[in-house]
Amino acid sequence: MPFEVAFTAVYSLLLTLGAIGLHRLGRRDPSAWSSRMLAGYRAQHPDSIPATPSDAFPHRDSGRLHSAVGAVACLAALLVTVAQLIRHHRPGEAILLAGCAAIAGAALHPLLRAAQSRPAADRVPAPGAAPPES
């Protein structure tokens, strides 16, 4: 098996794992006041700066941003693998590269869905529907 096939397979899997890691990182609470590092400070100063609401602008879109960047990495993994599959199509190489492409394609779908979803605060109500209560 040529070196570039093995390199492409490993690189594709690393890109896909990185994309999944970015997606998971985007699901974490971005508020600095919810971290464990500041727990002692919050205990000593209970009336300090209030926590930023999680529906404020940059915080509500951080998950979508992480998913979109992960989707780009996953798409790159898919494209590199398919390009190598076109060049190297012996049975062993094709099985390895097709498996890596399938993994990248399977990971790409939920990333794209998460990147395209809109937070509830941004959704436009249907015509004739009552606006959401604040």
Secondary structure, 3 states (H helix, E strand, C coil): CCHHHHHHHHHHHHHHHHHHHHHHHHCCCCCHHHCCCCHHHHHHCCCCCCCCCCCCHHHHCHHHHHHHHHHHHHHHHHHHHHHHHHHCCCHHHHHHHHHHHHHHHHHHHHHHHHHHCCCHHHCCCCCCCCCCCC
